[in-house]
Amino acid sequence: MMDKLQSYLTNHGHGQAGGHMLNPPIKCAVLPAFILTETCDAADPLGRKRVIPAGAQRAEQTYHIREVAKAVDSYGGYPKWVKFNYNLLPLVLDSRGVLWDAPTIYILARCQAHLNPDMTTFQSIAEDLSIFMRFLEEFEVDYLAFPRFKLQRPTYRFHGYLKNRILQRKTAPATAKRAMGSVIGFYRFLVAEGMLVPENPLWEDRDQYLTFKDARGLSISKRVNVTDVSIRAPKQLDPYDGCISDGERLRPLPQNEQEWLFEALAGLQNPEMLLVHLLMVTSGARIQTALTLRVADVRNELTDSAREFRCSAGPGTGIDTKNNKQLTIHIPRWVYEMLRKYAFSDRAAARRSRAKGGNNDDQYLFLTQQGSPYYQQKAESLRFDPDFDRRYRERGQALRMFIRDRVIPWVRQRYARDFHYKPHDLRATYGMNLTDVQLAAVERKEKTLSQARDFVRVRMGHECSATTDLYLNFRSNQATVYAAVDGHEAYFRDLIEKAWRGALNAEA
């Protein structure tokens, strides 16, 4: 195994980290900038000399490296789209802070297999493999040994370990499912690359067929391979949680909570947070769309007859959307005027002057006090920056912290101790507000239900009408559920009261 691993390392190069040094002991670390290098001859024009100083029992060593990306540009041999430099490359370390090489090779290979790798995905994989590393160290398990007795194999032992943690409520089922899935993917890679030739099977495979409907309502069957070490984490929907399944469980805020929310935002006097909330709840924009809006998008005056501003979002616009979908965001005129007024304010100009790129129309509309974007556009995050020195990308963390630390406590202190929401709930709130208006128009016979349905579907950007129907039926479904519950409660209450009276009147 180690010979094959060393061969793989030799063929695929070594890594050079940019940014801060790692501080052991860390289980999972992130390199702000990573440049893949490989050893070369001293005479190579692209080579650079490296010296390992002499130690107590080690002589000084000298070697030469070259950047793989530059070698590819000069000599060819790889497809042009393959990347060799990454920001935020995750690493798995042991308890001594020493790099675990096999997962690093696996993650690097996965990155190179994607045209535009999403590093947050690979960071999740690294975190899962860090859990696996902790298990290996705690129970002194050799992850390469697969003895004849099935339950002694590392895959089955880790499966049992995770199942026990679920029973002990130390690990959520979804977390355990993801961790086991990452370990399965890791082992599949080791076997496929010839880095592991197990003496006995890693697990038992079987095929399952899943049937589901696509966005057009067509039934599709898909064959999936499952193993006997996979962990199931079925989700049980709560009919009383007041949520809609639109990509995730979203809670539309009722009218009174919307009033509390904007009263809190007005009282907290943060213009950026107020405008972002307002934009999301009046246009249905997702967090990545609202926070990647540009100054140029709100610079022009609207015509006198315009009741709204239609903003194009998606690839080529500088504004991010879910799954890179091309969308039109409908912003009410009065909201657009507030955004435009903010864009021309001294406060916004001062923030842009501190931002990378300076004060110009291509700058983000919403910036932090330090001039950083609240959410970095996806296209920007995919461009390698050798000087990048952070261990994260801006993905709306500041907005979520403001909600958690400022808005929710403000409302809870004054109105309801159980008040809660997350940014994406604002989109569901917009959807329900829109639905209520459209259904009212249907009741007045100003439009048909089909017209109302299409209007909501287009404004929400739903590919599947079934998702739109969740909004149209939300109020009636909630009323039906609670009516059924109230009916059962009344029946049982009457039954128990009769039994109780009979028991009291019975002879002792």
C-alpha positions in Angstrom: 0.0 0.0 0.0 2.7 2.5 1.0 4.7 1.8 -2.2 1.6 2.5 -4.3 0.8 5.6 -2.3 4.3 6.9 -2.7 4.1 6.2 -6.5 0.9 8.1 -6.7 2.4 11.0 -4.8 5.5 11.0 -7.1 3.4 10.9 -10.2 0.9 13.6 -9.1 3.3 16.0 -7.4 3.6 17.6 -4.1 1.9 20.6 -2.5 3.0 24.0 -1.5 0.8 26.0 0.9 0.3 29.7 0.8 -1.0 31.7 3.6 -0.8 30.9 7.3 1.0 27.9 8.7 -0.9 25.0 10.4 -1.0 24.9 14.2 -1.2 21.3 15.4 -3.0 19.5 16.8 -5.8 20.1 14.3 -8.1 17.4 12.9 -9.2 19.3 9.8 -7.4 22.3 8.4 -7.9 24.6 5.4 -5.1 26.1 3.3 -5.9 29.6 2.2 -3.9 29.1 -1.0 -2.5 25.8 -2.3 -0.1 25.5 -5.3 0.5 22.0 -6.6 4.2 21.4 -7.3 6.3 18.5 -8.4 10.0 17.6 -8.1 12.2 18.3 -11.1 15.9 18.4 -12.2 18.2 21.2 -11.1 18.5 22.2 -14.8 14.8 22.6 -15.3 14.1 26.3 -16.3 10.9 26.3 -14.3 12.5 24.8 -11.2 13.1 26.4 -7.9 15.6 25.3 -5.2 14.4 24.1 -1.9 16.6 23.3 1.2 15.6 21.3 4.2 18.0 22.4 7.0 20.1 19.9 8.8 18.7 18.5 12.0 20.1 16.7 15.1 20.3 13.4 13.2 19.7 14.6 9.6 22.0 16.2 7.1 20.9 19.1 5.0 18.9 18.1 1.9 18.5 20.1 -1.3 15.9 19.5 -4.0 14.1 21.4 -6.8 10.4 21.8 -7.5 8.3 23.4 -10.2 4.7 24.5 -10.3 2.6 21.9 -12.1 0.4 24.5 -13.7 3.4 26.2 -15.3 4.8 22.9 -16.4 1.4 22.0 -18.1 1.4 25.4 -19.9 4.9 24.8 -21.2 4.9 21.0 -21.9 1.2 20.0 -22.1 0.0 16.6 -21.0 -3.2 17.6 -19.2 -6.6 19.0 -20.3 -6.6 22.8 -20.1 -9.5 22.8 -17.7 -7.7 20.8 -15.0 -6.7 23.0 -12.1 -3.6 22.7 -10.0 -4.0 25.7 -7.7 -6.7 26.1 -5.2 -7.9 28.4 -2.5 -9.3 26.9 0.7 -8.0 23.4 0.1 -9.0 21.2 3.1 -6.6 18.8 4.7 -7.0 16.0 7.2 -4.5 15.9 10.1 -3.9 13.4 12.9 -3.8 14.2 16.6 -0.1 15.2 16.2 -0.9 17.7 13.5 0.7 15.5 10.8 -0.9 15.4 7.4 -2.8 12.2 6.6 -1.7 11.7 3.0 -4.3 9.4 1.5 -7.4 11.6 2.1 -5.4 14.6 0.8 -4.7 12.8 -2.4 -8.4 11.7 -2.6 -9.7 15.3 -2.1 -7.1 16.7 -4.6 -8.2 14.1 -7.2 -11.8 15.0 -6.6 -11.1 18.7 -7.0 -9.2 18.0 -10.3 -12.2 16.0 -11.6 -14.4 19.1 -11.5 -14.3 22.1 -13.8 -15.4 24.5 -11.1 -14.9 22.6 -7.7 -17.0 23.8 -4.8 -14.6 23.8 -1.9 -17.3 23.8 0.7 -18.3 20.3 -0.5 -14.7 19.1 -0.2 -14.4 20.7 3.2 -17.4 18.7 4.4 -15.7 15.5 3.1 -12.5 16.5 5.0 -14.5 17.0 8.1 -16.1 13.5 7.7 -12.7 11.9 7.2 -11.5 13.7 10.3 -14.2 12.0 12.2 -13.0 8.7 10.7 -9.4 9.6 11.7 -10.5 10.2 15.3 -12.2 6.8 15.4 -9.1 5.1 14.0 -6.9 6.7 16.6 -9.3 6.2 19.5 -9.7 2.5 18.9 -6.3 1.9 17.3 -7.7 0.6 14.0 -5.6 0.0 10.9 -7.7 1.4 8.1 -5.9 -0.7 5.5 -6.4 -4.1 7.3 -9.5 -6.1 6.1 -9.4 -9.5 8.0 -11.6 -12.4 7.3 -14.0 -11.7 10.2 -16.3 -9.1 8.9 -17.0 -7.1 12.1 -13.2 -6.5 12.5 -12.9 -4.7 9.3 -12.6 -0.9 9.6 -15.7 -0.1 7.5 -18.0 -2.3 9.6 -16.4 -1.1 12.9 -16.9 2.6 11.9 -20.4 1.8 10.8 -21.1 0.3 14.3 -19.3 3.3 16.0 -21.6 5.8 14.2 -24.8 3.8 14.9 -23.9 3.7 18.6 -23.3 7.5 18.6 -26.8 7.9 17.1 -28.3 5.8 19.8 -26.4 7.8 22.4 -27.7 11.0 20.8 -24.1 12.2 20.4 -24.3 12.3 16.6 -27.3 13.3 14.4 -28.4 10.6 12.0 -27.9 12.9 9.0 -24.3 13.6 10.1 -23.6 9.9 10.6 -25.0 9.2 7.1 -22.8 11.8 5.5 -19.7 10.7 7.3 -20.2 7.0 6.4 -20.9 8.1 2.8 -17.6 10.0 2.7 -15.7 7.1 4.0 -17.2 4.8 1.4 -16.2 7.2 -1.3 -12.7 7.4 0.1 -12.3 3.6 0.0 -13.7 3.3 -3.5 -11.1 5.8 -4.6 -8.3 3.9 -2.9 -9.3 0.6 -4.6 -9.9 2.3 -8.0 -6.4 3.8 -8.0 -4.7 0.6 -6.9 -3.7 2.2 -3.6 -5.5 -0.5 -1.7 -6.0 -4.2 -2.5 -8.0 -5.6 0.4 -7.8 -9.2 1.4 -11.5 -9.3 2.0 -14.5 -7.3 0.7 -14.8 -3.8 2.1 -18.6 -4.3 2.3 -21.5 -6.0 0.5 -23.0 -4.1 -2.5 -26.5 -4.2 -3.8 -28.5 -2.2 -6.3 -31.7 -0.4 -5.6 -34.1 1.3 -8.0 -35.6 4.7 -7.1 -38.6 6.2 -8.9 -39.2 9.9 -8.7 -40.7 12.7 -10.8 -38.6 15.4 -12.5 -39.4 19.1 -12.8 -41.8 18.4 -15.7 -43.7 15.7 -13.8 -42.3 12.8 -15.7 -41.5 9.6 -13.8 -37.8 8.6 -13.8 -36.2 5.4 -12.4 -32.6 5.5 -11.3 -30.4 2.7 -10.2 -28.3 3.4 -7.1 -25.6 1.3 -5.5 -25.9 0.9 -1.8 -23.8 -1.0 0.7 -24.6 -2.8 4.0 -22.5 -0.2 5.8 -24.5 2.7 4.6 -26.6 4.6 7.2 -30.1 5.6 6.6 -31.5 8.8 8.0 -35.1 9.1 6.9 -36.7 12.4 7.5 -40.1 12.6 9.1 -42.0 15.7 8.2 -43.9 17.4 11.1 -47.3 18.6 9.8 -47.5 21.1 12.7 -44.2 22.9 12.0 -45.8 25.5 9.7 -43.2 24.9 7.0 -43.1 24.4 3.3 -40.8 22.0 1.5 -39.2 24.3 -1.1 -35.7 22.9 -1.5 -35.6 22.8 2.3 -38.1 23.3 5.2 -39.0 26.9 5.1 -41.3 28.8 7.5 -43.4 31.6 6.1 -43.6 34.3 8.8 -47.2 35.3 9.6 -48.2 38.9 9.4 -47.6 39.8 13.0 -44.1 38.3 13.0 -43.3 40.3 9.8 -44.3 43.4 11.7 -42.1 42.4 14.7 -39.2 41.7 12.3 -39.2 45.1 10.6 -39.8 46.9 13.8 -36.7 45.2 15.1 -34.7 46.1 12.0 -35.8 49.7 12.2 -34.9 49.9 15.9 -31.4 48.3 15.4 -30.6 51.1 12.8 -28.5 49.0 10.4 -29.3 50.2 6.9 -27.6 47.3 5.1 -29.5 44.7 7.2 -32.8 46.5 6.8 -32.5 46.8 3.0 -31.3 43.2 2.6 -34.3 41.9 4.6 -36.7 44.2 2.7 -35.3 43.1 -0.7 -35.7 39.4 0.2 -39.2 39.6 1.6 -40.5 41.8 -1.3 -38.8 40.1 -4.2 -38.2 36.5 -3.1 -34.5 36.8 -3.8 -32.4 34.2 -2.1 -29.5 35.2 0.1 -26.8 34.8 -2.6 -28.9 36.8 -5.0 -29.7 39.7 -2.7 -26.1 40.0 -1.4 -24.4 39.9 -4.8 -26.4 42.8 -6.2 -24.2 45.4 -7.8 -24.2 49.2 -7.7 -24.8 49.3 -11.5 -28.0 47.3 -11.0 -29.7 50.2 -9.1 -28.0 53.2 -10.7 -30.6 54.1 -13.3 -33.9 56.0 -12.7 -37.1 54.2 -13.4 -39.6 55.6 -15.9 -42.7 57.3 -14.3 -44.9 54.5 -15.4 -42.7 51.7 -14.0 -44.2 49.9 -11.0 -41.3 47.6 -10.5 -37.7 47.0 -11.6 -36.9 43.8 -13.3 -33.4 42.7 -12.5 -31.7 39.9 -14.5 -29.7 37.5 -12.3 -27.7 34.4 -13.1 -24.6 33.6 -15.2 -23.1 36.7 -16.9 -24.9 39.2 -14.7 -22.6 39.2 -11.7 -25.5 38.2 -9.5 -25.6 34.6 -8.1 -28.6 32.4 -8.3 -29.3 28.8 -7.0 -27.9 26.3 -9.5 -26.8 29.1 -11.8 -30.3 29.5 -13.0 -31.2 32.5 -15.2 -33.8 34.5 -13.4 -35.6 37.8 -13.4 -36.0 39.4 -9.9 -39.1 41.7 -9.6 -38.3 44.5 -7.2 -41.2 46.9 -6.2 -40.6 50.5 -7.3 -40.5 51.8 -3.7 -37.9 49.2 -2.7 -35.8 50.0 -5.7 -35.9 53.7 -4.9 -34.6 52.9 -1.4 -31.8 50.7 -2.8 -30.9 53.5 -5.2 -30.9 56.1 -2.5 -28.6 53.9 -0.4 -26.2 53.3 -3.4 -25.7 57.1 -3.7 -25.3 57.7 0.0 -22.0 58.7 1.7 -22.2 55.7 3.9 -22.2 53.3 0.9 -19.6 55.2 -0.9 -17.3 55.1 2.1 -17.6 51.3 2.3 -16.9 51.0 -1.4 -13.8 53.1 -1.1 -12.4 50.5 1.4 -13.3 47.6 -0.8 -11.0 45.7 -3.2 -11.6 47.2 -6.6 -12.6 50.6 -5.2 -15.7 52.7 -5.6 -17.2 51.9 -9.0 -20.4 50.6 -10.5 -19.3 47.0 -10.6 -18.8 47.0 -6.9 -21.2 45.0 -4.6 -24.1 47.1 -3.4 -23.9 45.7 0.1 -20.5 45.8 1.8 -19.3 45.5 5.4 -17.8 48.4 7.3 -14.4 47.0 6.3 -15.3 47.0 2.6 -15.8 43.2 2.3 -18.7 41.6 0.5 -21.3 39.9 2.6 -21.4 37.2 0.0 -18.7 36.6 -2.5 -19.9 35.9 -6.1 -19.3 32.3 -7.2 -17.3 33.3 -10.3 -14.9 35.4 -8.1 -14.4 32.5 -5.7 -13.4 30.2 -8.5 -10.5 32.4 -9.6 -7.3 31.4 -7.8 -5.8 34.1 -5.6 -2.2 33.3 -4.5 -2.4 36.1 -1.9 -5.7 34.9 -0.3 -5.1 34.7 3.5 -8.5 33.7 5.0 -9.8 30.2 5.8 -13.3 30.9 4.5 -15.3 32.7 1.8 -18.0 35.2 2.6 -21.3 33.3 2.3 -23.6 35.5 4.2 -22.2 34.6 7.6 -22.4 38.3 8.8 -26.1 38.4 7.9 -26.8 35.1 9.8 -24.9 36.4 12.9 -26.8 39.6 12.8 -30.1 37.7 12.8 -29.0 35.4 15.6 -27.3 37.9 17.8 -29.3 41.1 17.2 -32.7 40.6 15.6 -34.0 37.4 17.2 -33.1 38.5 20.8 -34.7 41.9 20.1 -38.0 40.3 19.1 -37.9 37.7 21.9 -37.4 40.3 24.5 -40.4 42.3 23.4 -42.9 39.9 21.9 -42.4 36.1 21.7 -39.8 34.0 23.5 -40.0 31.3 20.8 -39.6 33.6 17.8 -37.1 32.3 15.2 -36.3 32.5 11.5 -33.5 32.0 9.1 -32.7 34.1 6.0 -34.3 31.7 3.5 -37.6 31.9 5.4 -37.9 35.4 4.0 -38.3 33.9 0.5 -41.1 31.6 1.8 -42.7 34.7 3.4 -42.6 36.5 0.1 -44.1 33.4 -1.6 -47.0 33.3 0.9 -47.6 37.1 0.8 -47.8 36.8 -3.0 -50.1 33.7 -2.8 -52.5 35.4 -0.4 -52.8 38.4 -2.8 -53.4 36.1 -5.8 -55.9 33.9 -4.0 -57.8 37.0 -2.9 -58.0 38.1 -6.6 -59.4 34.6 -7.4 -62.1 34.9 -4.8 -63.1 38.3 -6.3 -63.2 36.5 -9.7 -60.6 38.9 -11.1 -58.5 35.9 -12.3 -58.7 32.2 -12.5 -56.8 29.8 -10.1 -54.7 28.7 -13.0 -53.6 32.3 -13.7 -52.8 32.8 -10.1 -50.8 29.6 -10.0 -48.7 30.6 -13.0 -48.2 34.1 -11.6 -46.8 32.7 -8.4 -44.7 30.1 -10.2 -43.0 32.6 -12.4 -42.3 35.1 -9.7 -40.9 32.4 -7.4 -38.8 30.9 -10.3 -40.2 27.4 -9.7 -39.5 24.8 -12.4 -42.1 22.4 -11.0 -45.7 23.6 -10.5 -46.0 21.1 -7.7 -43.7 23.3 -5.6 -46.0 26.3 -6.3 -49.0 24.2 -5.2 -47.4 23.9 -1.8 -47.8 27.6 -1.4 -51.3 27.7 -2.8 -52.5 24.9 -0.5 -50.5 25.9 2.6 -53.2 27.8 4.4 -55.9 25.2 3.8 -53.6 22.3 4.6 -52.7 23.8 8.0 -56.4 24.5 8.7 -57.3 20.9 7.8 -54.5 19.4 10.0 -55.5 21.5 13.0 -59.2 20.8 12.5 -58.5 17.1 12.4 -56.5 17.3 15.6 -59.1 19.4 17.3 -61.8 16.8 16.3 -59.8 13.9 17.6 -59.0 15.7 20.8 -62.7 16.6 21.4 -63.7 12.9 20.8 -61.1 11.5 23.2 -61.8 14.2 25.8 -65.5 13.3 25.8 -64.7 9.6 25.9 -62.2 9.9 28.8 -64.6 12.2 30.8 -67.4 9.7 30.5 -65.0 6.9 31.6 -63.7 9.0 34.4 -67.2 9.8 35.7 -68.1 6.1 35.5 -65.0 5.2 37.5 -65.7 7.7 40.2 -69.3 6.5 40.5 -68.3 2.9 40.7 -68.3 1.1 44.0 -65.0 1.1 45.7 
